[in-house]
């Protein structure tokens, strides 16, 4: 069976309707590829083949498209996209800010869609060097720069706005503090203290957005722990900020943070982020807000640590594997997308040190 595929970036119902229309037209014309898709994804392909294909319905084509993307039906897909609309946001590099303050914010927040992340961040820091007053131009700029003293005045006078979307990315303020890579203690700026101020004022520790409309979400915790496919830098106070968010109720079952620090980018054999997340419940069902919203599209919490076994075995990370072994996981279970046990995967990849750790733990080799 062909597995379902993820939705494309910035998916829209109108675009998917056009896909379904095309499938309908191709099936009616007898196109072999479209007929194979119907065989694979329609729940009743045999009955359709017995009918006159020129009468293939649009609703059947929509069902095929929905199941192609892993949804039980068109209604489920439509409902998902409606939920996505509320939280979908572009990458910081996608926009073209009109004001200097918004440009400073955009450049100073880590990007996941621009190959030259370091250059963007350097330009943001240079803008602040050239004009320190930028740190007070807007509330988004205050949060990005870490101008917690000035931001405190705003929060005191308008605490009810602490979670409202604002600034060039339409983020709540806590996300600007978490995705900022500004660190200027010489100017008495601190994004860590800014985050603390906002959380004390009632900011949501699970705030996040759907990057270009995709799940899993990029949360404040994701921003704090950093890294990613371009080896994006961590927050200047990564672990202090991450712990603060977790203490205030952030869900440790953060699939995007795990991906960014696992399969994405360069292999780094450091389990520190896993140790912190496990301390606060990684792998246990907490039912945070993102699981309530998109649970059927997110990796179940109980599977996340098994995915990490796959990461450690696939990339050859002995320190991570030793930490995971100590959690008492079923090490003979097939894991992740590989469909192999950690030992099988380690052997295939030639990671002898990891294989030795698994052997010491009594794995079947």
C-alpha positions as CSV (number, residue, x, y, z in Angstrom):
1,X,0.0,0.0,0.0
2,X,1.2,3.5,-0.9
3,X,1.4,5.6,2.3
4,X,-0.4,8.9,2.5
5,X,1.6,12.0,1.9
6,X,1.7,15.2,3.9
7,X,-0.2,18.3,2.9
8,X,1.8,20.8,0.9
9,X,2.9,24.1,2.4
10,X,0.2,26.7,2.5
11,X,-2.5,24.2,1.5
12,X,-5.9,25.7,0.7
13,X,-9.3,24.2,0.1
14,X,-9.5,25.9,-3.2
15,X,-6.3,24.3,-4.4
16,X,-7.4,20.9,-3.2
17,X,-10.7,21.3,-4.9
18,X,-8.8,21.9,-8.2
19,X,-6.8,18.7,-7.5
20,X,-10.0,16.7,-7.1
21,X,-11.4,18.2,-10.3
22,X,-8.3,17.2,-12.2
23,X,-8.5,13.6,-10.7
24,X,-12.1,13.4,-11.8
25,X,-11.2,14.5,-15.4
26,X,-8.3,12.1,-15.6
27,X,-10.3,9.1,-14.3
28,X,-13.0,9.9,-16.8
29,X,-10.5,9.9,-19.6
30,X,-9.1,6.6,-18.5
31,X,-5.7,7.9,-17.3
32,X,-3.7,5.0,-15.9
33,X,-2.1,7.0,-13.1
34,X,-5.4,8.4,-11.9
35,X,-7.0,5.0,-12.0
36,X,-4.1,3.6,-9.9
37,X,-4.7,6.4,-7.4
38,X,-8.4,5.4,-7.2
39,X,-7.4,1.8,-6.6
40,X,-5.0,2.8,-3.9
41,X,-7.0,5.4,-2.0
42,X,-10.7,4.9,-2.7
43,X,-12.4,2.5,-0.2
44,X,-14.6,0.9,-2.9
45,X,-12.4,0.8,-6.0
46,X,-13.9,-2.4,-7.5
47,X,-17.4,-1.0,-7.5
48,X,-16.2,2.1,-9.2
49,X,-14.4,0.1,-11.9
50,X,-17.6,-1.7,-12.7
51,X,-19.4,1.6,-13.4
52,X,-19.1,3.8,-16.4
53,X,-16.0,5.9,-15.7
54,X,-17.4,8.8,-17.6
55,X,-19.8,9.1,-14.6
56,X,-17.0,9.2,-12.0
57,X,-18.3,11.7,-9.3
58,X,-16.5,14.7,-8.0
59,X,-17.3,13.5,-4.5
60,X,-15.4,10.3,-5.2
61,X,-12.4,12.3,-6.5
62,X,-12.5,14.4,-3.3
63,X,-12.5,11.3,-1.2
64,X,-9.4,10.0,-3.1
65,X,-7.6,13.3,-2.5
66,X,-8.6,13.4,1.2
67,X,-7.3,9.8,1.7
68,X,-4.1,10.6,-0.3
69,X,-3.3,13.2,2.4
70,X,-4.2,10.9,5.3
71,X,-7.8,12.0,6.1
72,X,-10.7,9.7,6.4
73,X,-12.9,11.9,4.2
74,X,-13.3,15.2,2.5
75,X,-15.2,16.6,5.5
76,X,-12.3,15.8,7.8
77,X,-9.8,17.5,5.4
78,X,-12.0,20.6,5.1
79,X,-12.3,20.9,8.9
80,X,-8.6,20.5,9.3
81,X,-7.9,23.3,6.9
82,X,-10.4,25.6,8.6
83,X,-8.5,24.9,11.9
84,X,-5.2,25.5,10.2
85,X,-6.3,28.9,8.9
86,X,-6.4,30.3,12.5
87,X,-2.8,29.4,13.2
88,X,-1.0,29.4,9.8
89,X,1.8,31.9,9.6
90,X,4.6,32.6,7.0
91,X,8.3,32.2,7.8
92,X,10.0,35.3,9.1
93,X,11.9,35.5,5.8
94,X,8.7,35.4,3.7
95,X,7.6,38.9,4.2
96,X,8.7,42.4,3.1
97,X,8.4,44.6,6.1
98,X,7.6,48.3,5.4
99,X,9.0,49.9,8.5
100,X,12.5,49.8,10.0
101,X,11.1,48.4,13.3
102,X,9.3,45.6,11.5
103,X,12.4,44.9,9.4
104,X,14.5,44.6,12.6
105,X,12.0,42.2,14.1
106,X,11.9,40.0,10.9
107,X,15.6,39.8,10.6
108,X,16.2,39.2,14.3
109,X,13.8,36.2,14.5
110,X,15.3,32.9,13.4
111,X,14.1,31.8,10.0
112,X,13.4,28.3,8.7
113,X,12.8,29.2,5.1
114,X,16.0,31.1,4.2
115,X,19.3,29.3,3.5
116,X,21.4,32.2,4.9
117,X,20.0,32.3,8.4
118,X,23.2,33.7,9.9
119,X,23.3,36.6,7.5
120,X,19.7,37.6,8.4
121,X,20.4,37.5,12.1
122,X,23.6,39.5,11.7
123,X,21.7,42.2,9.8
124,X,19.2,42.4,12.6
125,X,21.9,42.8,15.2
126,X,23.5,45.5,13.0
127,X,20.3,47.4,12.8
128,X,20.1,47.5,16.6
129,X,23.7,48.6,16.9
130,X,23.0,51.4,14.4
131,X,19.8,52.5,16.1
132,X,19.2,51.2,19.7
133,X,15.9,53.1,19.7
134,X,14.5,50.4,17.5
135,X,14.1,48.3,20.6
136,X,11.3,50.5,21.7
137,X,9.5,51.4,18.5
138,X,6.7,48.7,18.8
139,X,5.7,46.1,21.3
140,X,6.9,43.4,18.8
141,X,10.3,45.1,18.7
142,X,10.4,45.3,22.5
143,X,9.8,41.6,22.8
144,X,12.3,40.8,20.0
145,X,15.0,43.0,21.4
146,X,14.3,42.0,25.0
147,X,13.4,45.5,26.2
148,X,11.5,44.1,29.2
149,X,11.6,47.3,31.1
150,X,9.7,49.3,28.5
151,X,7.5,46.3,27.7
152,X,6.5,46.1,31.3
153,X,4.8,49.5,31.0
154,X,2.7,48.3,28.1
155,X,1.8,45.1,29.9
156,X,0.8,47.0,33.0
157,X,-1.6,49.2,31.0
158,X,-2.9,46.5,28.6
159,X,-2.4,43.1,30.1
160,X,-5.4,41.7,28.2
161,X,-3.4,42.1,25.0
162,X,-0.5,39.9,26.1
163,X,-1.6,37.0,23.8
164,X,-2.9,39.0,20.9
165,X,-1.2,38.6,17.5
166,X,0.9,41.6,16.6
167,X,3.9,42.7,14.6
168,X,5.0,41.6,11.2
169,X,4.5,37.9,11.9
170,X,1.1,38.2,13.6
171,X,2.6,36.4,16.6
172,X,1.8,36.8,20.3
173,X,4.6,38.6,22.1
174,X,6.0,35.4,23.8
175,X,6.9,34.0,20.3
176,X,9.0,37.1,19.4
177,X,11.0,36.6,22.6
178,X,11.4,32.9,22.0
179,X,12.4,33.1,18.3
180,X,14.6,36.2,18.7
181,X,18.3,35.7,18.7
182,X,19.2,39.1,20.1
183,X,21.4,39.0,23.3
184,X,22.5,42.5,24.4
185,X,23.1,42.7,28.2
186,X,25.2,45.8,27.5
187,X,22.0,47.5,26.6
188,X,20.1,46.0,29.5
189,X,18.1,43.9,27.0
190,X,17.1,40.3,27.8
191,X,14.6,38.1,25.9
192,X,14.7,35.7,28.8
193,X,13.5,38.3,31.2
194,X,11.0,39.5,28.6
195,X,9.5,35.9,28.5
196,X,9.3,35.8,32.2
197,X,7.5,39.2,32.3
198,X,5.0,38.0,29.7
199,X,4.4,34.6,31.4
200,X,3.9,36.4,34.7
201,X,1.3,38.5,33.0
202,X,-0.6,35.5,31.8
203,X,1.0,34.7,28.4
204,X,0.3,31.3,27.0
205,X,3.4,29.0,27.5
206,X,2.0,26.8,24.6
207,X,1.7,29.7,22.2
208,X,2.8,28.7,18.7
209,X,2.0,28.8,15.0
210,X,1.8,26.5,12.0
211,X,4.8,27.3,9.8
212,X,3.4,27.8,6.3
213,X,0.3,25.9,7.4
214,X,2.0,22.7,8.3
215,X,1.9,20.5,11.5
216,X,3.4,20.0,13.9
217,X,3.3,23.5,15.4
218,X,6.3,25.7,16.0
219,X,5.8,26.6,19.6
220,X,7.6,28.9,22.0
221,X,9.5,25.8,23.2
222,X,10.5,25.0,19.6
223,X,11.9,28.5,19.3
224,X,13.8,28.3,22.6
225,X,15.5,25.0,21.7
226,X,16.3,26.1,18.2
227,X,18.3,24.1,15.6
228,X,16.8,22.8,12.4
229,X,17.7,21.9,8.8
230,X,20.1,24.8,8.4
231,X,21.6,24.3,11.9
232,X,19.7,27.4,13.2
233,X,21.2,28.7,16.4
234,X,19.5,28.1,19.7
235,X,18.1,30.9,21.8
236,X,20.8,32.8,23.7
237,X,19.3,31.4,26.9
238,X,17.9,28.2,25.4
239,X,17.7,25.9,28.3
240,X,16.8,28.5,30.9
241,X,14.0,29.7,28.6
242,X,12.9,26.1,27.8
243,X,12.7,25.3,31.5
244,X,10.8,28.4,32.3
245,X,8.2,27.6,29.6
246,X,7.9,24.0,30.9
247,X,7.6,25.1,34.5
248,X,4.7,27.4,33.4
249,X,2.9,24.5,31.6
250,X,4.4,24.1,28.1
251,X,3.7,20.6,26.7
252,X,7.0,18.7,26.5
253,X,5.7,16.6,23.7
254,X,6.9,19.0,21.1
255,X,7.4,17.1,17.8
256,X,8.9,20.1,16.0
257,X,11.5,20.8,18.7
258,X,12.5,17.1,18.6
259,X,12.8,17.0,14.8
260,X,14.8,20.2,14.8
261,X,17.2,18.7,17.4
262,X,17.1,15.2,16.0
263,X,16.9,14.3,12.3
264,X,17.3,17.9,11.0
265,X,20.6,19.5,10.4
266,X,24.0,18.2,11.6
267,X,24.1,15.3,13.9
268,X,24.8,16.5,17.5
269,X,25.3,13.8,20.1
270,X,23.9,15.7,23.1
271,X,20.9,14.4,25.0
272,X,20.5,17.6,27.1
273,X,17.2,18.7,25.5
274,X,15.8,15.2,25.9
275,X,16.8,15.1,29.5
276,X,15.0,18.4,30.1
277,X,11.9,17.3,28.2
278,X,11.7,13.9,29.9
279,X,11.9,15.6,33.3
280,X,8.7,17.4,32.4
281,X,6.9,14.5,31.0
282,X,8.0,13.8,27.4
283,X,6.4,10.6,26.2
284,X,3.4,10.8,28.5
285,X,-0.1,11.9,27.5
286,X,-0.6,15.4,28.7
287,X,-3.3,16.6,26.3
288,X,-1.8,20.0,25.7
289,X,-3.7,22.4,23.5
290,X,-2.0,21.4,20.2
291,X,-2.9,17.8,20.7
292,X,-6.5,18.9,21.4
293,X,-6.5,20.8,18.1
294,X,-4.5,18.6,15.8
295,X,-4.0,15.3,17.7
296,X,-4.9,13.1,14.8
297,X,-2.1,14.7,12.7
298,X,0.6,14.7,15.5
299,X,2.8,11.9,16.6
300,X,1.2,10.4,19.7
301,X,3.3,11.3,22.8
302,X,4.0,7.6,23.6
303,X,5.7,7.3,20.2
304,X,8.0,10.3,20.5
305,X,10.7,8.6,22.5
306,X,10.7,5.6,20.2
307,X,11.2,8.0,17.3
308,X,14.2,9.3,19.3
309,X,15.6,5.7,19.4
310,X,15.4,5.7,15.6
311,X,17.3,9.1,15.5
312,X,20.1,7.8,17.8
313,X,20.4,4.5,15.9
314,X,20.2,6.1,12.4
315,X,22.6,8.9,13.1
316,X,25.0,7.0,15.4
317,X,24.6,9.0,18.6
318,X,25.9,6.9,21.5
319,X,25.3,9.5,24.3
320,X,21.7,9.9,23.2
321,X,21.2,6.1,22.9
322,X,22.7,5.6,26.4
323,X,20.2,8.1,27.8
324,X,17.3,6.5,26.0
325,X,18.3,3.0,27.1
326,X,18.1,4.2,30.7
327,X,14.4,5.1,30.3
328,X,13.4,1.5,30.1
329,X,11.9,1.6,26.6
330,X,11.3,-1.6,24.6
331,X,14.5,-1.8,22.7
332,X,13.5,-4.7,20.6
333,X,10.5,-2.9,19.1
334,X,10.5,-1.6,15.5
335,X,10.8,2.1,15.5
336,X,9.9,5.1,13.4
337,X,9.7,5.2,9.7
338,X,12.5,2.6,9.2
339,X,10.4,-0.2,10.5
340,X,13.5,-1.7,12.1
341,X,14.7,-2.3,15.6
342,X,17.3,0.1,16.9
343,X,19.9,-2.7,16.7
344,X,19.0,-3.6,13.1
345,X,19.2,0.0,12.1
346,X,22.5,0.6,13.9
347,X,24.0,-2.5,12.3
348,X,22.9,-1.5,8.9
349,X,24.4,1.9,9.3
350,X,27.6,0.6,10.8
351,X,27.3,2.4,14.1
352,X,29.3,0.0,16.3
353,X,29.4,2.1,19.4
354,X,25.6,2.5,19.5
355,X,25.3,-1.3,18.7
356,X,27.5,-2.0,21.7
357,X,25.3,0.0,24.0
358,X,22.3,-1.9,22.8
359,X,24.0,-5.2,23.3
360,X,24.9,-4.3,26.9
361,X,21.3,-3.5,27.4
362,X,20.3,-7.0,26.4
363,X,18.9,-6.3,22.9
364,X,18.4,-9.0,20.4
365,X,21.1,-8.5,17.8
